[in-house]
């Protein structure tokens, strides 16, 4: 069996390569280059723009050092156009709407398990492999995405938009191993280029950025009012509603009114950012959400239970929800426990026990049957009028 493994220059994919090699699998490694800072005008907010070796190139050198150490072949492919056209353009369009998309989910959907997967299949490979902490299981001819053994690192949340045919031809070597073991193996193998390297926390394939400055390369900043939803009082000026996320409390620069303050809503058309005082955080609570564009990873939708669990953001504990069908890729989720910070544009990922059933985009959230963002906007406007 010939396997093409995505080797990123990090410790996880390096140990994934080693584990496959140890099992006697015919492994070829592949480094993906998906971003070009100069071609993509990635200047503002880029801390490494003046460095002699850009982070992506350093990652390639680290990946090459791992491949050489293990005696494995390393290919190098560019998906810069595919990343821009399918991942980054979608990312920007969502931000223009005032939403908060997840680039890692888009990257897995369009690059790792589409462009990279197709490259592997067209070049004679039987399977692909990645360094994700996830597993899969084939039952009655259908391959399900299942959680990793290391629940603290489980990354099925980011894989919720991957189609079943790609999951069925993917090996997840780290599915049954914990992160500390991965680090330990790297030390035992003396993989100097990755064994102490920090995990990436930046934008998928782009890297660490000053996020607001980075976005100004592509979306113009436009100052506007920051308004207290409860009083209608103008508390300060924001630099552009597109640059803030629901639940955010840092970087608001509200200095004259004691906080902390939390972002609770946006009016993109009027360029107003709505906030609440920490004593009125109920504005962040919702008990219902509509989820659209769901990628189901199930053999038969009839088998999906009405009661299941959901993660509305990565690392969130599983939340009990009740599912009501709207159409084949749209559902309404109810959660009477009131969950704070369920954010439009992010991903809701559904689980039945150990199985990840898929996920979709949070399209709207409600509080006691009322559109929460609309309620916030109307309340703030009325208070501003009264003020």
N, C-alpha and C positions, 0 to 999 in steps of 0.2 A: 504494500500500500504506500503510495507516494503522498506525502503531506507537505503543504506549503504553510509555514508558520510566520505570522506577522511578528517581526522582531523590532521593537520600538527603540531600543537603547536603554530600557529600564530593567529592573531586576526581575519583575514578574514574567515577562516574555522570555527572558534569558533562562530562567529555571524551567519554564514550560518546554523550551527547546531541549534542555538537558534531560528532562524526564522522558520525553518522547524518544530521544536517542538511546537512553538507557533501556527502554522497552524494545529496542530493535526496530523502531519505525524508520523508514526512509524519509528523513527530514531535510527539506530545503528551507532556508530562512529568506525572508523578504522584508526590506525596509521601505516603508511608504513615505514619500515626501509630498505633502499636501498643501504647503503654504510657502509663498515667496513674499517676504516682507516688502522688498523694494517694488516688485511688480504690482503688489496689492495695496500700495500706499500706506503700509503699516508703519507710520513714523511716530506720531504723537502717542504717548503712553507706552512706547516700546523701550524698555530699559536696556536692551542689548543692541540697539540699532547701530551703535558706533563700534561694537566689538569686532575684532578681527575674524572670529569664528562665531557664526550665529548659533543659537541653541539647537536648531534643527540639524545643522551640520555636525555639531558635537554629539548629538544623539546618534547620528549615523556612524561616527567614529567609534562610539561606545558599542553600538550594535556589531560593527565589524570586528572589534576586539573580542567580543563574546563568541562570534561565529568562528573566528580564527582559533580561539582557545579550545573550542569544542570540535574543531575540524569539520565544520559545516559550511556549505556553500551559502553565500549571501547575495541575493538579487537586490536590485534597487529600482523601484518604479515610481513614477510621478503621477499623482492624481490631482494636480493643482487646479486644473480647469473644472474637474468634477466637483471638487470641494467648494470652489467658488460658486459654481452654478447651482448646486443642489443643497449644500449645507449653509454656506455663508449668506447667500442671497435670501434664503428662507429665514435665517436668523435675523437679518436686518429688517425684512418685511414685518416680522412679528414684533420687533421692537418699535417700528414705526406706528404700529397699532396700539402701543402702550402695553404690550404683553411681554412675558418673560419666558422665552423658549429655553430648552435645554440642548446646548450644542453637542454634548456627548451622545445623546440619543439620536440626534440627526446624523452624527458622524458614523455611528454604528449602522444605521439604516441605509445610508447612501454610499458610504466609502468601504468600511471593513467588510460588510456583509452584502455588498452589491458590486462596486467597482473592483475591489480586491478579490472578492469571491469569484466573480466572472473571469478575472485574469487567471486565477488558479485553474478553474475548470477548462478554460480554453488552452491552457498550456500543459495539459496532460496530468494534472494532479487529481487524486481521488478525493482528498479531504483538505480542509483548511484547519488551522489551529491558532488559538490566541492565548494571551496571558490573562484573560478574564477569570475572576472568581465566580464561576457558575458551573452548572452541570446540565446534562440532558439525559433523557431516558426514553427508550422506544417501547411503547405498549401497543400491541395489536397493530403493528405496522405504522404507527404514528409516533413522531419524535417530539416529546414535550421538553420545554425549557424548565429546569428545576434549580432550586437554590443550591448554593455552595455549602460545603461543610463549615467553612469559616463564616458564620453569620454576621460577624462584625465587618467583613470585607465583601460580602455577597454583592454582586454587580448585575443581578438579573434585572434590576430596575432600569439600567441603561440599555438592556438588550430587548426591551419589550416590543420594539418595532421591527425586530428581525423576523423575516418569514420562516415558516416551518421547513421549507426545502433547504434553506441555508443552515438552520439549526441541526438538521438531520445529517449534514455533511461537515459538521464542525466538531473538533475535539477540544475539550477544555481540560488540559492537564492539571490545572490547579483546583479542580472541583472538589477534591478530597484532601486538600492540604491547607494548613494555616499559614498566615503571613509570617509569623516568627520562624517557621520551618523553612520558608522560602529564603529568608535572610541567612539562616544558618547554612543551608546548602550552598548559597553563593559564597559564603566565607570558606567553607570546606573546599570548594572548587577553586578558591583564590581568583574569583572573577573581579579583579580590581576595578574595572570600569563601571561596575554597577552595584557591587555588594554594599556600599554605603551611600549610594545615590538616593536622594530624597524622591518620594513619589511626586509625580506631577499633579499640581492643583490648579493649573491654568486652563485656558480654553483649549479644547481638544485639537491637537496638532498645531496650535498657534503659540501656546505657552503663556507664561506669566505676563500680565499687562496691568497698567493702571487703567481700570476698565472704563472709567468715564472719559479719560483722555483718548483711549483707544477708539471708543465709539464716535468721538468727534471727527475722526478721519473719514467717516462715512455718513453720519447723521448730524446735521447742523444743530448746535446748541441754541436754545432760545429761552431766555430768562422769563420767569413768571411768578405768580403768587403761591406761597405756601399758606394754606388756610386750615384753621382748627375747625373740624367738622362740628364740634359741639357748640362753639360760640360764634362762628363765622368771622372770627378775628384773623386778620392777616398777620402771620408770625414772622415772615421773612420772604426771601426770594430763592427760588430754585434755579438751577442752570439748564433745565429742560426735563419735562416730566418723563421722557423716554429713558432717562438715565437712573431711575429709581425703581425699586421693587417693593411689592407689598410686604409689610412686616419690617422693612428696613428702619433702623433707629440711629445708625451712625451716618455722619456726613451730611446732616440736614442743616447745620450751621444756624440753628435757632438759639440765639444767645440771650435774648432779653426776657424770655419766658421759661421758667424752670421746668425741666422735663423729667425723665426722658419722653421723647415724642416718637410716634411710630407712623410710618406711611400706611394709610388704609385705602386710598383710592386715587384715581386720576381722571381728569377731564382732558383728554388729548386735544379735542377741538378748541377748547378755551385756554389750554395750557395752564391748568390749575392742578396743584398737588395738594391732596387732602391728607391731613394727619390727625391723630388723636393723642391725648395725654395718656400716660401709662395707667392712670386711674380709670380710663374709659376704654380699655382694650377690648371690650365686647364688640367693637366695630370690626375687629379682625375675625370674629367667630362666624362660622357658617354651619348649617346642618344639612345642606343639600348641594349637589353639583351636577351639571350636565357635562358628560364626557363624549367627545366626538372623534371621528377618524381612528377608531380603535382597530389595532392589528390584533386579531384573535389568534392565539397559538393553541388551538383546541381542535380535536378531530370532528366534533359535532357540537354546535352551539346549544343544542337541546340539553346537553349534559352540564351546562354552566349553572351552578346553584344560584338561587336568589340571595342567599346569605353567604358572603365571602369576606375576604379582607383586602385592604387597599393601602398602598403607600402613595401619599400625595407629594412627597419629596423623598429624596434619597436619605437613608439612615433613619427615617421616621419609623417609630414602632408601628407594626401592623394595626390598622384601624378596622373595626368591624363595620361593615356597610351592608345595605340592602339594595339590590339591583332591580331596576325597572327598565324594560326594553322600550326604546323609542323607535329605532330601526336597527338594521343588522350591524351597523358600526357606531351606533349612538345609544347611550344609556343614561339614566338618571340614578345617581347614588344618594341614598339617604343615610345620615349618621346622626342620630339624636343626641350623641354625646357632645356636640358642638366642638368642632376642630378649628383652632386658630390658624390663619395664614394659608388657607387653601387658595392658590393663586392662579388666575386666568393665564393661560398660555403655557403653564408647566404641565407635567405629565402625571396622570393618575395610573398606577400600575396595579393590576388585580391579581390576587393569589387565591388558590384553593389548596390550603395546606402547603406542601412543598412545591407545588407546581405554580409557575408563573403563567397566567392565562393570557397575558398580553397587556397592552396599555393604550391610552389615547390622550388627547389634549383636553385639558380643563377649559371648557368653553364659557361657562358661567357658574356663579355661585350664588346661593340663596340663604336668607335668614328668615325663618318663619314664613316661608312661601314667597318672600319678596326678593327681587333682584337686588343683591347687596350693594353692588357698585352704583346702581341707579338710586338706591335709597340714600347712600352716602352723598351722592352729588346733589340730590334734591334737598336733603337736610341742610347741607352746607350752604347752598344757594339761598335757602329761606333765612338762615341765620345771618348770612352776609347782608341780606336785604334789611333784616331787622336791625343789624348793627349800624 
